[in-house]
Amino acid sequence: MKKIRLYNSLGNQYEDFVPLKEGEVSIYVCGPTVYDDPHIGNFRPVIVFDTWRRLFLSLGYKVTFVSNYTDVDDKIINRAKQLGITEKELTEGVIASFRELVDKVGALQPDITPMPTVYMEKMINYIDDLVKDDKAYQSGGDVYFSVENIQDYGCLSGNTVESLNSGARIEVNSAKRNPTDFALWKHTEEGIRWDSPWGAGRPGWHTECCVMIASIFKDQGGYIDIHGGGFDLKFPHHENEIAQSEAHNHNHLAKYWLHNGFINIDNEKMSKSLGNVMLAKDFVGKYGGMAFRLMVLNAHYRAPLSFTEETITEASKNLARMEMAYRQGAVALQMAGVDVDSLHCDKTGVFYDELCNDLNTPNALTELYAEIKKLNQILRTRPLDIEMLKESMGKLNDYFYTLGLQINYPHMDEDSKKLYQEYLDAKAAKDFARSDLLRPQLMEKGII
């Protein structure tokens, strides 16, 4: 298969991708805590890792793509109380809205969407294993992971125990043996909770992902190819996942760790204090899911992305140009009796070379725009070269799929083809009265 090069956050270096199982890829991406509507920053990893997934699929890999919904959290409890509904009602509603937005931005739904509440027994057993193995300890009704047991703690983020202590970057908690220790189980008196050997409570966030990965990929020893998420999850979330997996399964949980950058607003960080948080549903409702996706792909996934009116306007214009050219190409091919959907290309060109180089979507888009320009030139040439048109449209079919750009075209039945031919004949004969009569019918069908 085509060689893929990626930037592994574990080691901070470029590496050639070598799957754990030949021809297969296992991917886990940290999903949302479903307590409220997501903002546009929450959807950058959705788009980024969907594109990674589509690239692997395009190259012929069998992909198992997992992304969770965190359905137990203090934020969920507090939000449900504010709204006067149950936590389950809240999480189910937010998940339904999130799934709808996933569709609108052109992302494939995950193969598996685990939720902590379903894996609670396994989580309690996992924590109990760590306690029995002296990798964790009980303090009151809480259980903490003992970080001092992990020799390479900080291997992902660079935040070692020594640097954290000296930099005073952690809260002092008298219940902990060491300030860097983190909670695996938290005692609670309110909200959803479960009985455990340490009393009623619920698991810590870092443990949830570890257990779900270990359960879903049990045949791989709880070790996967790729773990992804936003850069903000690198520490402490992903670092603490690695620590637990080292203690429990004697591995780093994933071979490759990928992190995407933030979305800023006019070069400023999104924050409630600045009042510049943009909800994904509002953004997609205003600009459209495909324009949002294209805006995200215009920046390299590891770089910061700044939303401005200029960036979304540029994306919308480029999208419109692609749609117009592709629609015209599809109509011309259908008039020639060609099945547009059957056209594909090989994966040896520059477009795929760029994507295989750490998902360089900006450079891949340059190739896509060049192909759109070529398509327009083909469409303007007479007589129309159907073979060249088929080749160009085959490339675009695969480019659009791999980038997740849903560019549609009108599917023409025999009546539509006849109507369009009449229109072309009328124009050729300069029978403008007839062509003007037919034009509204064709516009209604989306043909012109």
C-alpha positions in Angstrom: 0.0 0.0 0.0 1.0 3.6 -0.4 3.4 4.9 2.3 1.8 7.3 4.8 4.0 9.6 6.8 2.6 11.2 10.0 3.7 13.3 12.9 3.6 11.3 16.1 3.1 13.4 19.2 4.6 10.5 21.1 8.2 11.4 20.4 7.4 14.5 18.4 8.7 13.3 15.1 7.6 12.2 11.7 7.2 8.5 11.3 6.1 6.1 8.5 2.8 4.5 9.4 3.2 0.8 9.9 -0.1 -0.8 11.1 -0.3 -3.3 13.9 -2.3 -5.6 11.6 -1.4 -5.6 7.9 -4.1 -3.8 5.8 -6.1 -2.7 8.9 -6.2 0.5 11.0 -7.7 1.0 14.5 -8.5 4.6 15.4 -9.9 6.1 18.6 -10.7 9.8 18.8 -11.8 11.5 22.0 -15.4 12.7 21.5 -17.5 15.3 23.3 -18.8 15.5 26.8 -22.4 15.7 25.9 -23.8 18.4 28.3 -24.4 21.3 25.9 -24.3 22.4 22.2 -20.7 22.0 20.8 -18.8 25.0 19.5 -16.9 25.1 16.2 -13.6 24.1 17.9 -15.2 20.8 19.0 -15.8 20.0 15.3 -12.3 20.5 14.1 -11.2 17.0 15.3 -14.5 15.6 13.8 -13.4 16.9 10.4 -9.7 16.3 10.7 -9.9 12.6 11.8 -12.7 11.9 9.4 -10.3 13.0 6.7 -7.6 10.7 8.1 -10.2 7.9 8.1 -11.2 8.6 4.5 -7.6 8.6 3.4 -7.0 5.2 4.9 -10.2 3.9 3.3 -9.3 5.4 -0.1 -6.0 3.6 0.0 -7.7 0.2 0.7 -7.3 -0.2 4.4 -10.0 -1.8 6.6 -10.6 0.9 9.2 -12.2 0.5 12.6 -13.1 4.1 13.8 -14.2 4.6 17.3 -15.2 7.9 18.9 -16.9 8.1 22.3 -19.6 10.2 23.9 -18.8 11.1 27.5 -22.2 10.7 29.1 -21.3 11.0 32.8 -19.6 14.2 34.2 -20.1 17.0 36.7 -21.0 19.3 33.8 -23.8 17.0 32.8 -25.2 16.7 36.3 -25.2 20.5 36.7 -26.7 21.2 33.3 -29.5 18.7 33.8 -30.3 20.3 37.1 -30.5 23.7 35.5 -32.8 22.5 32.8 -34.9 20.4 35.2 -34.5 17.2 33.2 -32.7 13.9 33.8 -29.1 13.4 32.8 -30.1 10.7 30.4 -32.6 13.1 28.7 -29.9 15.7 28.4 -27.2 13.4 27.0 -29.5 11.7 24.5 -30.7 15.1 23.2 -27.1 16.5 22.8 -25.9 13.3 21.2 -28.8 13.4 18.6 -27.9 17.0 17.8 -24.2 16.2 17.5 -24.8 13.2 15.2 -26.9 15.5 12.9 -24.0 18.0 12.7 -21.6 15.2 12.0 -23.7 14.4 8.9 -23.9 18.1 7.9 -20.1 18.6 7.9 -19.7 15.5 5.7 -18.2 13.2 8.3 -18.9 9.5 8.4 -20.5 8.4 11.6 -18.0 6.4 13.8 -18.2 2.6 13.5 -18.5 2.4 17.3 -19.6 5.2 19.7 -19.0 3.9 23.2 -20.4 5.6 26.3 -18.9 5.3 29.8 -22.3 4.4 31.4 -22.4 1.2 29.4 -18.9 0.1 30.5 -19.2 0.9 34.2 -18.6 -2.7 35.4 -15.5 -3.0 33.3 -14.3 0.4 34.6 -14.7 -0.6 38.2 -12.9 -3.9 37.5 -10.1 -2.0 35.8 -9.6 0.4 38.7 -9.7 -2.5 41.1 -6.9 -4.2 39.2 -4.8 -1.1 39.6 -5.5 -0.9 43.3 -4.6 -4.6 43.8 -1.4 -4.1 41.8 -0.4 -1.2 44.0 -0.6 1.2 41.0 -3.5 3.1 42.7 -4.8 3.7 46.2 -7.9 4.5 48.1 -8.3 7.8 50.0 -11.7 8.1 51.6 -14.2 7.3 49.0 -11.9 8.3 46.2 -9.3 6.3 44.3 -6.1 7.9 42.9 -3.5 6.7 40.4 0.0 6.7 41.8 2.0 8.5 39.1 5.4 7.7 40.7 5.0 4.1 39.5 5.4 5.3 35.9 9.0 5.8 34.9 8.3 7.7 31.7 5.4 9.8 32.9 5.4 12.9 30.7 6.5 11.0 27.6 3.7 12.5 25.5 3.5 16.1 26.8 6.9 16.6 28.4 5.2 17.4 31.7 7.3 15.2 34.0 6.5 14.8 37.7 9.6 16.9 38.5 8.6 19.8 36.2 5.0 19.7 37.4 6.0 19.9 41.0 8.6 22.6 40.5 6.3 24.7 38.3 3.4 24.4 40.7 1.1 23.5 37.9 -1.1 21.2 39.9 -3.5 21.7 42.8 -2.5 20.6 46.3 -4.9 18.0 47.6 -4.3 16.5 51.0 -6.1 13.3 50.0 -3.3 12.5 47.5 0.0 11.0 48.3 1.6 12.9 45.5 0.3 16.2 44.0 0.5 14.7 40.5 -1.7 11.7 41.3 -5.0 11.8 39.5 -8.5 10.5 40.3 -9.7 7.1 39.0 -12.8 7.0 41.1 -14.6 9.9 42.7 -17.0 9.7 45.6 -20.3 11.6 45.0 -23.5 12.2 46.8 -25.5 13.6 43.9 -26.3 12.8 40.3 -25.8 9.4 38.6 -23.5 7.1 40.6 -22.6 3.5 40.9 -21.7 1.2 43.8 -18.1 0.1 44.0 -15.6 -1.4 46.5 -14.8 2.2 47.5 -18.4 3.4 47.9 -20.9 5.1 45.6 -19.3 7.3 42.9 -18.3 7.5 39.3 -15.1 7.1 37.4 -12.5 9.7 36.5 -12.5 11.0 32.9 -9.0 9.6 32.1 -10.0 6.1 33.0 -13.1 6.0 30.8 -11.3 6.1 27.5 -8.7 3.5 28.6 -11.3 1.0 29.5 -13.4 1.5 26.4 -10.3 1.1 24.2 -9.2 -2.0 26.1 -12.7 -3.5 25.8 -13.3 -2.7 22.2 -9.8 -3.7 21.0 -9.4 -6.6 23.5 -7.9 -8.8 20.7 -5.1 -6.3 20.3 -4.3 -6.2 24.0 -5.9 -2.8 24.3 -3.3 -1.4 22.0 -4.4 0.5 18.9 -2.8 2.2 15.8 -3.9 5.8 16.2 -5.3 7.8 19.1 -6.5 11.3 18.2 -7.9 14.5 19.7 -7.4 18.2 20.1 -4.1 19.6 21.2 -5.7 20.6 24.5 -6.2 16.9 25.4 -2.5 16.2 25.2 -2.1 17.0 28.9 -3.4 15.9 31.3 -6.0 13.6 29.5 -3.9 11.7 27.1 -0.8 11.7 29.3 -2.9 10.1 32.1 -4.4 7.6 29.7 -0.9 6.4 28.7 0.1 6.2 32.4 -2.9 3.9 33.2 -2.4 1.8 30.1 1.3 1.3 31.0 0.3 0.2 34.5 -2.6 -2.1 33.4 -1.7 -3.3 29.9 2.0 -2.6 29.7 1.7 -0.5 26.6 1.3 3.2 25.6 -2.3 2.6 24.5 -1.6 3.7 21.0 1.3 3.5 18.6 0.7 6.9 17.0 -0.8 9.9 18.8 -2.2 12.7 16.6 -3.4 16.1 17.8 -5.1 18.9 15.9 -4.7 22.6 16.6 -7.3 25.1 17.8 -9.8 27.3 16.0 -9.4 30.9 16.9 -11.8 33.8 16.2 -10.1 36.7 14.4 -6.7 35.4 15.8 -8.1 35.3 19.4 -8.7 32.2 21.4 -12.4 31.3 21.7 -13.6 31.9 25.3 -16.8 32.7 27.1 -15.1 35.6 28.8 -14.4 37.2 25.4 -17.9 36.4 24.3 -16.6 35.0 21.0 -17.7 31.4 21.3 -19.4 30.2 18.1 -21.8 27.3 18.3 -21.3 24.7 15.5 -25.1 24.5 14.8 -25.2 28.3 14.3 -22.1 28.4 12.2 -23.3 25.5 10.0 -26.8 27.0 9.8 -25.3 30.3 8.5 -22.5 29.2 6.2 -23.3 25.5 5.5 -21.5 22.4 6.5 -19.4 22.0 3.4 -18.1 25.6 3.5 -17.2 25.0 7.2 -15.4 21.8 6.3 -13.5 23.4 3.4 -12.4 26.2 5.7 -11.0 23.7 8.2 -9.2 21.8 5.4 -7.6 25.0 4.1 -5.3 24.9 7.1 -2.9 22.1 8.1 -4.5 20.1 10.9 -1.7 20.7 13.4 -1.6 24.4 12.8 -3.9 27.0 14.4 -6.9 27.9 12.3 -8.3 31.4 12.5 -11.9 32.0 11.6 -12.5 35.4 9.9 -15.2 36.6 7.5 -12.5 36.4 4.8 -11.6 32.7 5.5 -15.2 31.5 5.3 -16.1 33.7 2.3 -13.1 32.3 0.4 -14.2 28.8 1.3 -17.8 29.5 0.1 -16.6 30.9 -3.2 -14.3 28.0 -3.8 -17.0 25.6 -3.0 -19.4 27.3 -5.5 -16.8 27.2 -8.2 -16.3 23.4 -7.6 -20.0 22.7 -7.6 -20.6 24.6 -10.9 -17.8 22.9 -12.8 -18.6 19.4 -11.4 -22.3 19.8 -12.2 -21.6 20.8 -15.8 -19.2 17.9 -16.2 -21.8 15.5 -14.8 -24.5 16.8 -17.1 -22.2 16.5 -20.1 -21.3 12.9 -19.2 -24.8 11.8 -18.6 -25.8 13.2 -22.0 -23.1 10.9 -23.4 -24.5 7.9 -21.6 -21.7 7.7 -19.0 -22.4 6.6 -15.4 -20.7 9.4 -13.4 -20.6 7.5 -10.1 -18.6 4.7 -11.7 -15.6 6.9 -12.5 -12.5 6.7 -10.3 -8.8 7.3 -10.4 -5.7 5.5 -9.2 -4.1 6.8 -6.0 -0.6 7.6 -7.4 -0.9 11.3 -8.1 0.3 14.4 -6.3 -3.1 14.8 -4.5 -2.6 11.6 -2.6 1.1 12.2 -2.2 0.3 15.4 -0.3 -2.4 13.7 1.9 0.0 10.9 2.7 2.5 13.5 3.9 0.9 14.0 7.3 -2.4 14.9 5.8 -1.3 18.1 4.0 -4.8 19.2 3.0 -3.8 22.7 1.9 -1.5 21.3 -0.8 -4.0 18.6 -1.7 -6.6 21.4 -2.2 -4.2 23.1 -4.6 -4.2 20.0 -6.7 -8.0 19.8 -6.4 -8.4 23.4 -7.6 -6.0 22.7 -10.5 -8.2 19.8 -11.6 -11.3 22.0 -11.4 -9.5 24.5 -13.7 -8.6 21.6 -16.1 -12.2 20.4 -16.0 -13.4 23.9 -17.1 -11.0 23.9 -20.0 -12.2 20.5 -21.1 -15.8 21.7 -21.0 -15.0 24.8 -23.1 -13.3 22.8 -25.8 -15.2 21.7 -28.9 -15.7 19.0 -29.8 -16.0 17.7 -26.3 -13.4 15.1 -25.4 -15.4 12.6 -23.5 -12.4 10.5 -22.5 -10.6 13.4 -21.0 -13.8 14.5 -19.3 -14.2 11.0 -17.8 -10.6 11.0 -16.5 -11.0 14.5 -14.8 -14.4 13.6 -13.3 -13.0 10.3 -12.0 -10.2 12.2 -10.2 -12.7 14.6 -8.7 -15.0 11.8 -7.5 -12.2 10.4 -5.5 -10.8 13.7 -4.4 -14.2 14.8 -3.1 -14.7 11.5 -1.3 -11.3 11.5 0.4 -11.7 15.1 1.6 -15.3 14.5 2.6 -16.7 17.2 0.3 -20.2 16.4 -0.6 -20.5 18.0 -4.1 -23.8 16.9 -5.7 -25.0 16.9 -9.3 -28.4 16.4 -10.9 -29.2 12.8 -11.8 -30.8 12.9 -15.2 -33.5 10.5 -16.3 -34.4 10.1 -20.0 -37.0 12.9 -19.9 -34.5 15.3 -18.4 -31.9 14.4 -21.1 -34.5 14.9 -23.8 -35.5 18.3 -22.3 -31.9 19.4 -22.1 -31.2 18.3 -25.7 -34.1 20.4 -26.9 -32.7 23.3 -25.0 -29.3 22.9 -26.6 -30.8 22.5 -30.0 -32.9 25.7 -29.5 -29.8 27.6 -28.5 -27.8 26.3 -31.5 -30.6 27.3 -33.8 -30.8 30.7 -32.0 -34.5 30.0 -31.2 -34.3 32.1 -28.0 -38.0 32.1 -27.4 -37.9 28.3 -27.2 -34.7 28.2 -25.0 -36.2 30.8 -22.7 -39.3 28.6 -22.3 -37.2 25.5 -21.5 -34.7 27.2 -19.2 -36.9 27.5 -16.0 -37.8 23.8 -16.3 -34.1 22.9 -16.4 -33.3 25.2 -13.6 -36.0 23.6 -11.4 -34.3 20.3 -12.0 -30.9 21.7 -11.2 -29.5 20.9 -14.6 -28.6 24.5 -15.4 
